[in-house]
Amino acid sequence: MPTLDTRTLIDALQQQLRVQLAHVDALLDLPTERLLKRPAPDRWSVMEVVQHMNLSSGHYHRLLQRLYANENNGLRFRSTFTPGLLGQYSVNAMTPKSNGDIPMRMRTLRMFDPARTAPVNADDALAPLLRFREMLHGFMGLLERARTRGLEGEKVTSTLGPIIRFKAGDAFRFPIAHQERHFLQIDRVLKEV
């Protein structure tokens, strides 16, 4: 398992979030109709992809907020972070390759399918994008807390339930990698609509 410098990891995650925030800001400049248009009946629109990220990344954001709000939860700062075995596997499976290829394609769990659980409301179409932007800023703030509180200690339940629990560092790495995958999807959708 690779050992990572904690502050270097936090810097890298924050840089990824800054790039993602810039992407969100660029999306906010596009016509709403384009963001709501599906490239095919069985494929998601940009806003549905964003809503999916709100659902899935929102899980980790909420749990990390609780974790970092509690001063007595067992988090501890170490100068290095060693990912958990399942955390590293999950991040590797989620992270797109440098050429944009997706290493492991997965079917969306029903509870994270925006069409079933949280359909985009055309009357308030930008709300999911604004919520997502706020969540990205929230991750940035939580990573700032991690600079002194650390990434080790208390674990975070994954979206698959308590059978898989991530170290705090992996609970940041996984959704950010998942978002990278979906920003590539957004780019593909925008080319098609």
Secondary structure as the mmCIF struct_conf table of DSSP 4:
data_model
#
loop_
_struct_conf.conf_type_id
_struct_conf.id
_struct_conf.beg_label_comp_id
_struct_conf.beg_label_asym_id
_struct_conf.beg_label_seq_id
_struct_conf.end_label_comp_id
_struct_conf.end_label_asym_id
_struct_conf.end_label_seq_id
STRN STRN1 LEU A 4 ASP A 5
HELX_RH_AL_P HELX_RH_AL_P1 THR A 6 LEU A 28
TURN_TY1_P TURN_TY1_P1 ASP A 29 ASP A 29
BEND BEND1 LEU A 30 LEU A 30
HELX_RH_AL_P HELX_RH_AL_P2 THR A 32 LEU A 36
BEND BEND2 PRO A 39 ALA A 40
TURN_TY1_P TURN_TY1_P2 PRO A 41 ASP A 42
BEND BEND3 ARG A 43 ARG A 43
HELX_RH_AL_P HELX_RH_AL_P3 VAL A 46 ALA A 69
TURN_TY1_P TURN_TY1_P3 GLU A 71 ASN A 72
BEND BEND4 ASN A 73 ASN A 73
STRN STRN2 ARG A 76 ARG A 76
BEND BEND5 SER A 79 SER A 79
STRN STRN3 THR A 80 PHE A 81
HELX_RH_AL_P HELX_RH_AL_P4 LEU A 85 MET A 94
BEND BEND6 THR A 95 THR A 95
HELX_LH_PP_P HELX_LH_PP_P1 PRO A 96 LYS A 97
TURN_TY1_P TURN_TY1_P4 SER A 98 ASN A 99
BEND BEND7 GLY A 100 GLY A 100
BEND BEND8 PRO A 103 MET A 104
HELX_LH_PP_P HELX_LH_PP_P2 ARG A 107 LEU A 109
HELX_RH_3T_P HELX_RH_3T_P1 ARG A 110 PHE A 112
HELX_RH_AL_P HELX_RH_AL_P5 PRO A 114 THR A 117
BEND BEND9 ALA A 118 ALA A 118
HELX_LH_PP_P HELX_LH_PP_P3 PRO A 119 ASN A 121
HELX_RH_3T_P HELX_RH_3T_P2 ALA A 122 ASP A 124
TURN_TY1_P TURN_TY1_P5 ALA A 125 LEU A 126
HELX_RH_AL_P HELX_RH_AL_P6 ALA A 127 ARG A 149
BEND BEND10 LEU A 151 LEU A 151
STRN STRN4 GLU A 152 GLU A 152
BEND BEND11 GLY A 153 GLU A 154
STRN STRN5 LYS A 155 SER A 158
TURN_TY1_P TURN_TY1_P6 THR A 159 LEU A 160
STRN STRN6 GLY A 161 LYS A 167
HELX_RH_AL_P HELX_RH_AL_P7 ALA A 168 GLU A 192
#
